[in-house]
Amino acid sequence: MRPVTAPLPGPVRRLDAVAETTLYEAAGGLPFFTALVDHFYDGVAADPELLALYPQPHDLGPARRRLTLFLVQYWGGPTTYSDERGHPRLRARHLPFTIGDAERDRWMSHMRAAVAAMDPPTDIAEALLSYFTAAADAMRNTGLSITVPGRTGGVS
C-alpha cells in the first residue's frame, strides 16, 4: 500500500481547469432565448390555425415563459423550469392537443423563422434546429402509421 503523501502516478489533471461552454452560454444566455421565443410566438400569434391549439390563445405570455425556461434549462442554463414545474415530460404535456404532420410543420416553420431572425453562428443554429426537428416530430400524436414487422398494412 502506498503512503498517502506519495505523489499520484502519471500527469495530474485538474478538473476545475476544464471549462465547458454550454450552448446556453455560447448563444448569449437568457437574452438570446427570450428573444428567440418572442420571435417564435410572434409568428404563432399571427397563425390562426396554430394559435387555435393553444389553451389561452388570447394570452401567450405563460406559454412564452414556459418555453423560454425550458429551452434555457435544456441548453445548459438555470434549472428554473424543473424547479417550478418538475420534469419536463414534453410528450405527456402535449398529449391533450391534436398534433399531426400539419401542426408539426406549422410549428417548425415559425421556429425556423425565429432561429433565422436571431442569426446565431452556424453551429448553434444547426444544433437548435436539429433538436427542434426531433422534438416537434416526437410530439405528433395523430395520423401516425406504425409498421409492425411480419404484418401487412400499418396500425394507426
Long-range contacts (C-beta under 8 A, 24 or more apart in sequence): 22-75, 22-76, 22-77, 23-75, 23-76, 23-124, 23-127, 23-128, 24-72, 24-75, 24-76, 24-77, 25-76, 25-77, 26-121, 26-124, 27-75, 27-120, 27-124, 29-77, 30-68, 30-72, 30-77, 32-118, 32-120, 33-68, 33-71, 33-72, 33-75, 33-77, 34-68, 35-118, 36-71, 36-114, 36-115, 36-118, 36-128, 37-64, 37-67, 37-68, 37-71, 37-114, 38-64, 39-113, 39-114, 39-117, 39-118, 40-67, 40-110, 40-111, 40-113, 40-114, 41-67, 43-109, 43-110, 43-113, 43-114, 44-107, 44-110, 47-106, 47-110, 49-102, 49-106, 50-103, 50-106, 50-107, 50-110, 53-97, 53-98, 53-99, 53-103, 74-131, 90-135, 90-138, 90-139, 91-138, 91-139, 94-139, 94-141, 95-141, 97-141, 98-141, 98-142, 99-139, 99-140, 99-141, 99-142, 100-140, 100-141, 100-142, 100-143, 101-140, 101-143, 103-140, 104-136, 104-137, 104-139, 104-140, 107-136, 108-132, 108-133, 108-136, 111-136
